[in-house]
């Protein structure tokens, strides 16, 4: 995809549609699954999402779940984004991965000072924002009115379709992210991998770009009651500190991808023939049951932790920053999902040659744990 033009800087407030219900949005995403499933192999070949997939996601309005309602976002529960990402994962792993990130980033923009938010959403609610939230190999030098930023960052998923980036920046104190418009960075194609190729998680290079002070966010204080986005947006999601909700945008696609692998295996197995059909094997039944239980466990843990954070926020109680034990419990959702993938791989092995036919439906799925481990965003 060709780089998108930089967003215009004239802010305009958009009234979010009030007719979008969770049921309607989920019906919309399910109607997209057959087409996305057909395009999944194309995404792997391109090593990015096809242009038409990006266009369909934007046109569907599903990315607006993360956008602050002030700028045309959908005033629905934040957890709905996770349901959408998981559902997309059943059809196209790369689409689910990029969708989860873009939508979470739209939510994150709401923590920045108002001038930065107006720059991102100034021409409408459909601006896509990718990221690389580690500092990479970068320098950030204070100057009048802001900073000069240079460096190189890895693993920016979905960057080809984005008009803004969030980049981790060093040297300011604490943990800080910068918003950088498309005209100020270069995409370097380094994404040659064996799985989840369609995420297009490429390198980013910035050469001496000026970053105004209002485009810098101190992540350690965002959502602490001093400036949380709540004062501007009045949405409960902004009463939570960023660590309480960030990360689930990556877990939800993994849950959906694992479910998609299970769906595909059951479909393949049901179509086998011969005296010793896999569908009739007690061993296969056990493996499928174990995999299904692991996937369900991953989804349940995700839903529980997100619900607890949002319930606290709705009650206007300050959502505390998760302690070490809670972080371990939250990130532990990756364990059952990884277990499900391993069990599904055993299922594929038991299906003999039919489990590894070309093109493999779950090629993107088997590569998913890699970007999670490397911190891809």
ZAZA-413047 format. One record per residue (C-alpha): residue number from 0; y, z, x. Coordinates in Angstrom, 2 decimals. Each point is the difference from the previous one (the first is absolute). Example, Ala and Ser with C-alpha at 12.3 -4.5 7.8 and 13.67 -1.06 7.14 Angstrom:
0, -4.50, 7.80, 12.30
1, 3.44, -0.66, 1.37
//
This chain:
0, 0.00, 0.00, 0.00
1, 3.47, -0.84, 1.24
2, 2.35, 2.93, 0.60
3, 1.94, 0.97, -3.10
4, 3.79, -0.14, 0.12
5, 1.74, 3.29, 0.63
6, 0.87, 1.86, -3.17
7, 3.61, -0.19, -1.13
8, 1.90, 3.25, 0.25
9, 1.65, 0.08, -3.43
10, -1.64, 2.83, -1.88
11, -0.80, -0.40, -3.65
12, -1.70, 2.59, -2.12
13, -2.80, -1.38, -2.15
14, -1.35, 1.66, -3.11
15, -3.76, 0.39, 0.30
16, -2.05, -1.32, -2.90
17, -1.02, 2.85, -2.28
18, -2.85, -1.89, -1.61
19, -2.35, 0.09, 3.00
20, -2.82, 2.45, -0.68
21, -2.73, 0.99, 2.42
22, -2.60, -1.71, -2.19
23, 1.98, -3.24, -0.05
24, 0.43, 0.02, 3.77
25, -3.70, 0.64, 0.56
26, -0.91, -2.83, -2.38
27, 2.34, -2.22, 1.98
28, -1.61, 0.81, 3.34
29, -3.52, -0.50, -1.41
30, 0.98, -3.43, -1.28
31, 0.93, -0.94, 3.58
32, -3.32, 1.01, 1.57
33, -1.99, -3.24, -0.50
34, 2.73, -2.07, 1.66
35, 0.46, 2.49, 2.84
36, -3.75, 0.06, 0.57
37, 0.02, -3.78, 0.39
38, 2.87, 0.21, 2.51
39, -1.48, 2.81, 2.11
40, -1.72, -2.34, 2.45
41, 3.22, -2.01, 0.32
42, 1.88, 3.16, 0.96
43, -2.52, 0.67, 2.74
44, 0.41, -3.56, 1.31
45, 3.81, 0.16, -0.03
46, 0.02, 3.51, 1.48
47, 2.66, 0.90, -2.59
48, 0.25, -0.07, -3.77
49, 0.35, -3.48, -1.52
50, 3.52, -0.73, -1.21
51, -1.20, -0.33, -3.59
52, -1.57, 3.47, 0.13
53, 3.28, 1.53, 1.13
54, 1.82, -1.90, -2.75
55, -2.49, 1.19, -2.62
56, 0.35, 3.64, 1.07
57, 3.79, -0.20, -0.14
58, 0.02, -1.83, -3.34
59, -2.41, 2.54, -1.51
60, 2.51, 2.79, 0.53
61, -2.72, 2.23, 1.44
62, 1.92, 0.59, 3.23
63, 2.83, 1.49, -2.06
64, -2.12, 3.09, -0.62
65, 1.33, 1.31, 3.31
66, 3.62, -1.15, -0.42
67, 2.51, 2.65, -1.14
68, 0.80, -0.54, -3.67
69, 3.71, -0.20, 0.82
70, -0.65, -3.31, 1.73
71, -2.32, -1.51, -2.59
72, -3.19, 1.88, 0.76
73, -2.53, 0.97, -2.65
74, 0.36, 3.60, -1.10
75, -3.73, 0.72, 0.03
76, -2.09, 2.59, 1.78
77, -0.22, -0.58, 3.75
78, -3.77, 0.47, -0.12
79, -0.26, -3.23, -1.99
80, 0.70, -1.87, 3.23
81, -3.21, 1.45, 1.43
82, -1.99, -1.12, -3.04
83, 1.39, -3.53, 0.38
84, -0.75, -0.10, 3.74
85, -3.57, 1.18, -0.57
86, -0.52, -2.61, -2.72
87, 1.34, -2.78, 2.24
88, -2.38, 1.14, 2.75
89, -2.96, -0.94, -2.17
90, 1.07, -3.66, 0.21
91, 1.91, -0.53, 3.26
92, 0.16, 2.67, 2.72
93, 3.06, -1.47, 1.73
94, 1.96, -0.27, -3.24
95, -0.72, 3.63, -0.83
96, 0.97, 1.12, 3.50
97, 3.35, -1.82, -0.01
98, 0.77, 0.93, -3.59
99, -0.52, 3.71, 0.68
100, 2.29, -0.12, 3.00
101, 2.77, -2.05, -1.61
102, 0.06, 2.24, -3.07
103, -0.02, 3.23, 2.01
104, 2.80, -1.32, 2.18
105, 2.08, -0.79, -3.10
106, -0.40, 3.66, -0.95
107, 0.94, 1.13, 3.52
108, 3.24, -1.99, -0.03
109, 1.18, 2.43, -2.68
110, 0.21, 2.77, 2.62
111, 2.57, -1.89, 2.11
112, 3.76, 0.46, -0.50
113, 1.31, -1.96, -2.96
114, 1.70, -2.78, 2.06
115, -3.35, -0.92, 1.58
116, -1.73, -0.07, -3.38
117, 2.67, -2.32, -1.35
118, -0.49, -2.34, 2.93
119, -3.75, -0.22, -0.61
120, 0.13, -0.32, -3.80
121, 3.48, -1.48, -0.24
122, -1.16, -3.35, -1.34
123, -2.83, 1.32, -2.14
124, -3.11, 2.18, -0.08
125, -2.44, -2.45, 1.58
126, 0.86, 0.40, 3.69
127, -3.18, 0.64, 2.01
128, 0.07, 2.42, 2.90
129, -2.68, 0.29, 2.72
130, -0.13, 2.49, 2.85
131, -1.25, 1.27, 3.31
132, 0.76, 3.69, -0.15
133, -0.98, 1.02, 3.51
134, 2.73, -0.37, 2.64
135, -1.96, -2.67, 1.85
136, 1.51, -1.01, 3.34
137, 3.63, 0.33, -0.99
138, 3.40, 1.39, 0.95
139, 2.77, 1.18, -2.31
140, 3.46, 0.53, 1.53
141, 2.91, 1.69, -1.84
142, 3.17, -2.09, -0.41
143, 3.04, 0.23, -2.24
144, -1.15, -0.08, -3.62
145, -3.71, -0.09, 0.72
146, -2.56, -1.02, 2.60
147, -1.16, -2.97, 2.08
148, -3.74, -0.52, -0.47
149, -2.40, -2.00, 2.17
150, -3.77, 0.03, 0.30
151, -3.38, -1.17, -1.16
152, -2.13, 1.46, -2.78
153, -3.60, -0.74, -1.01
154, -1.91, -0.32, -3.28
155, 2.68, -0.92, -2.54
156, -2.13, -0.97, -2.99
157, 1.45, -2.54, -2.43
158, 2.99, -0.67, 2.23
159, 0.02, -3.78, -0.60
160, 1.08, 0.51, -3.61
161, 2.43, 2.86, 0.63
162, 3.78, -0.17, 0.15
163, 0.36, 3.52, 1.48
164, -1.95, 2.18, 2.41
165, -0.27, 3.74, 0.53
166, -0.40, 0.71, 3.71
167, -0.60, 3.27, 1.79
168, 2.82, 0.70, 2.45
169, 0.14, 2.43, 2.95
170, 2.72, 2.07, 1.61
171, 1.89, 1.30, -3.05
172, -1.81, 3.30, -0.49
173, -2.82, 0.76, -2.42
174, -1.83, -2.93, -1.53
175, 2.22, -2.88, -1.05
176, -0.44, -3.39, -1.62
177, 2.44, -2.91, -0.02
178, 0.44, -2.68, -2.66
179, 0.31, -3.41, 1.67
180, 0.81, -3.26, -1.88
181, -1.96, -3.21, 0.56
182, 2.66, -1.62, 2.13
183, -0.20, 2.75, 2.64
184, -3.67, -0.19, 1.00
185, -2.63, -2.49, 1.11
186, -3.61, -0.16, -1.18
187, -2.56, -0.60, 2.76
188, -3.39, -1.25, -1.18
189, -2.53, 2.30, 1.64
190, -2.29, 0.66, -2.97
191, -3.36, -1.45, 1.08
192, -2.64, 2.39, -1.35
193, -3.45, -0.04, -1.56
194, 0.88, 1.59, -3.34
195, 2.98, 0.38, -2.33
196, 1.51, -3.05, 1.69
197, 2.09, -0.74, -3.08
198, 2.17, 3.09, 0.46
199, 1.95, -1.87, 2.69
200, 0.65, 3.22, 1.93
201, 2.00, -1.61, 2.79
202, 2.32, 1.22, 2.73
203, 3.75, 0.41, -0.46
204, 2.62, -0.54, 2.71
205, 3.65, 1.11, -0.22
206, 2.59, -1.05, 2.58
207, 3.08, 2.26, 0.14
208, 0.57, 0.20, -3.77
209, 2.80, 2.15, -1.37
210, -1.26, 2.62, -2.47
211, 2.76, 1.69, -2.03
212, -0.38, 3.75, -0.38
213, -0.70, -0.30, -3.73
214, -3.15, -2.02, 0.74
215, -1.57, 2.92, 1.90
216, -2.20, 2.51, -1.85
217, -0.99, 3.40, 1.39
218, -3.52, 0.21, -1.37
219, -0.38, 3.69, 0.82
220, 2.73, 0.99, -2.49
221, -0.42, -2.66, -2.70
222, -1.00, 1.71, -3.23
223, 0.85, 3.50, 1.23
224, 2.65, 0.60, -2.65
225, 2.97, -0.95, 2.20
226, -0.23, -3.72, -0.75
227, -3.16, -1.14, -1.70
228, 0.88, -2.99, -2.15
229, -0.19, 2.28, -3.04
230, 3.78, 0.32, -0.11
231, 0.33, -3.78, -0.40
232, -3.12, -0.97, -1.93
233, -1.10, 3.04, -1.99
234, -3.66, -0.99, 0.41
235, -2.49, 2.76, 0.75
236, -1.62, -2.01, 2.79
237, 3.11, 0.73, 2.09
238, -0.48, 3.75, -0.25
239, -3.00, -0.34, 2.30
240, 0.27, -0.13, 3.79
241, -1.21, -3.31, 1.35
242, -3.26, 1.34, 1.57
243, -1.17, 1.25, -3.42
244, -0.34, -3.55, -1.36
245, 0.04, -2.37, 2.96
246, -3.42, -1.22, 1.14
247, -1.60, -0.31, -3.41
248, 1.36, -3.54, -0.12
249, -2.60, -0.77, 2.68
250, -2.79, 2.06, -1.50
251, 0.18, -1.61, -3.45
252, -0.75, -3.52, 1.29
253, -2.95, 1.39, 1.97
254, -1.42, 1.59, -3.14
255, 0.35, -3.29, -1.85
256, -1.46, -2.02, 2.86
257, -3.06, 2.24, 0.09
258, -0.37, -0.39, -3.77
259, 0.31, -3.77, 0.37
260, -2.76, -0.03, 2.60
261, -2.20, 1.99, -2.37
262, 0.78, -2.37, -2.88
263, -0.88, -2.99, 2.16
264, -3.24, 1.53, 1.22
265, -1.16, 0.78, -3.54
266, 0.84, -3.56, -1.09
267, -1.89, -1.51, 2.92
268, -2.99, 2.27, -0.43
269, -0.30, -0.71, -3.71
270, -0.31, -3.70, 0.78
271, -2.86, 0.28, 2.48
272, -3.43, -1.33, -0.86
273, -3.57, 0.31, 1.17
274, -2.83, 2.48, -0.14
275, 1.98, 2.70, 1.83
276, 3.44, -0.23, -1.56
277, 2.62, 2.25, 1.60
278, 1.24, 0.89, -3.48
279, -3.35, 1.66, -0.73
280, -0.18, 1.98, 3.24
281, 0.28, 3.81, -0.37
282, 1.42, 0.15, 3.53
283, 2.79, -2.40, -0.97
284, 0.69, 2.01, -3.16
285, 0.40, 3.15, 2.10
286, 2.34, -1.70, 2.46
287, 2.15, -1.43, -2.78
288, 0.19, 3.40, -1.72
289, 1.01, 1.70, 3.24
290, 2.68, -2.60, 0.70
291, 1.37, 0.25, -3.55
292, 0.20, 3.78, 0.30
293, 1.89, -0.26, 3.29
294, 2.51, -2.44, -1.47
295, 0.52, 2.23, -3.03
296, 0.51, 3.01, 2.28
297, 2.66, -1.83, 1.97
298, 1.88, -0.96, -3.14
299, -0.26, 3.52, -1.45
300, 1.37, 1.63, 3.15
301, 2.89, -2.45, 0.11
302, 0.88, 0.53, -3.66
303, -0.20, 3.79, 0.33
304, 2.30, 0.28, 3.02
305, 2.58, -2.44, -1.35
306, -0.05, 1.67, -3.43
307, 0.62, 3.42, 1.55
308, 2.99, -1.25, 1.99
309, 1.53, -1.79, -3.00
310, -0.65, 2.94, -2.35
311, 1.94, 2.28, 2.33
312, 2.81, -2.54, 0.17
313, 0.17, -0.39, -3.79
314, 0.21, 3.77, -0.33
315, 3.12, -0.16, 2.18
316, -1.69, 2.11, 2.61
317, 0.49, -0.98, 3.59
318, -3.16, -1.72, 1.20
319, -0.76, 1.62, 3.32
320, -0.86, -1.99, 3.08
321, -3.82, 0.02, 0.29
322, -1.32, 2.40, 2.59
323, -2.71, -0.91, 2.54
324, -2.84, 0.95, -2.34
325, 1.45, -1.97, -2.89
326, 0.64, -3.05, 2.14
327, -3.63, 0.14, 1.08
328, -1.14, 0.27, -3.61
329, 2.24, -2.84, -1.13
330, -0.91, -2.37, 2.76
331, -3.61, 0.98, -0.60
332, -0.03, -2.51, -2.83
333, -0.63, -2.56, 2.72
334, -3.32, 1.65, 0.76
335, -1.76, -0.73, -3.31
336, 1.52, -3.49, -0.04
337, -1.32, -0.68, 3.48
338, -3.36, 1.44, -1.03
339, -0.02, -2.36, -2.97
340, 0.63, -2.98, 2.28
341, -2.85, 1.09, 2.28
342, -2.35, 0.43, -2.92
343, 1.03, -3.37, -1.38
344, -0.74, -1.58, 3.36
345, -3.50, 1.48, -0.28
346, -0.22, -1.53, -3.46
347, 0.97, -3.39, 1.42
348, -2.66, 0.35, 2.68
349, -2.61, 0.76, -2.62
350, 1.01, -3.20, -1.83
351, -1.15, -2.02, 3.02
352, 1.62, -3.41, 0.37
353, 1.75, 0.06, -3.37
354, 2.15, 2.89, 1.17
355, 1.57, -2.05, 2.76
356, 0.51, -3.39, -1.59
357, 2.97, -2.13, 1.07
358, 2.79, 0.36, -0.89
359, -0.57, 3.77, -0.37
360, 1.94, 1.42, -2.92
361, 0.50, 3.32, 1.78
362, 1.01, -1.34, 3.42
363, 3.39, 1.60, -0.44
364, -1.60, 3.20, -1.22
365, -2.09, 0.69, 3.06
366, 3.08, -0.14, 2.21
367, 2.07, 2.41, -2.04
368, -0.67, 3.22, 1.94
369, 1.40, -1.59, 3.17
370, 3.66, -0.17, -1.09
371, -0.26, 3.49, -1.47
372, -1.15, 1.43, 3.32
373, 2.67, -1.83, 1.97
374, 2.82, 1.08, -2.29
375, 0.75, -3.42, -1.40
376, 2.81, -0.18, -2.54
//
